Amino acid sequence: MNEWQIDSLASLDDNVSSFKEFIKSQSIYELDNYFILEYPRIERIFQLTLDQLHYADTLPKDFLLANDAQVVAMTIDGDFIVANDFHTWVIERSFYIEDIECFILPINKWWIAYFNQTLSSSILSL
């Protein structure tokens, strides 16, 4: 993402749909050779993974619906970035509930923190 695009994130409202529309309008399909932003491909992969890992200690099947959340990105390691208008979750590829990181940041501000290197994550390679 270039400087102008990063600055543009700050001007977006805090909803996930605005972020995804911005990504599509800028034809951004990957970031930092680490994040994949190919919709709806990553959404299908998330759902398939969720369907296969249906255990008591993994993410519930209704997580997206219950949190009014959307899949935003996938890492090359198979982890996911999921967000609603108030929170951003980093979900490790195993989908274990205890490993999920929750940031009280809307997705546009989460990405700004990522690019400013102010995020702390034990899942992501930062």
HELIX and SHEET records of a PDB file:
HELIX    1   1 GLU A    3  SER A   11  1                                   9    
HELIX    2   2 VAL A   16  SER A   25  1                                  10    
HELIX    3   3 ARG A   41  GLN A   52  1                                  12    
HELIX    4   4 PHE A   63  ALA A   66  1                                   4    
HELIX    5   5 ILE A   97  ASP A   99  5                                   3    
HELIX    6   6 ILE A  107  PHE A  115  1                                   9    
SHEET    1   A 6 GLU A  30  LEU A  31  0                                        
SHEET    2   A 6 PHE A  35  ILE A  36 -1                                        
SHEET    3   A 6 GLN A  70  THR A  75 -1                                        
SHEET    4   A 6 PHE A  80  ALA A  83 -1                                        
SHEET    5   A 6 THR A  88  ILE A  91 -1                                        
SHEET    6   A 6 GLU A 101  PHE A 103 -1                                        
END                                                                             
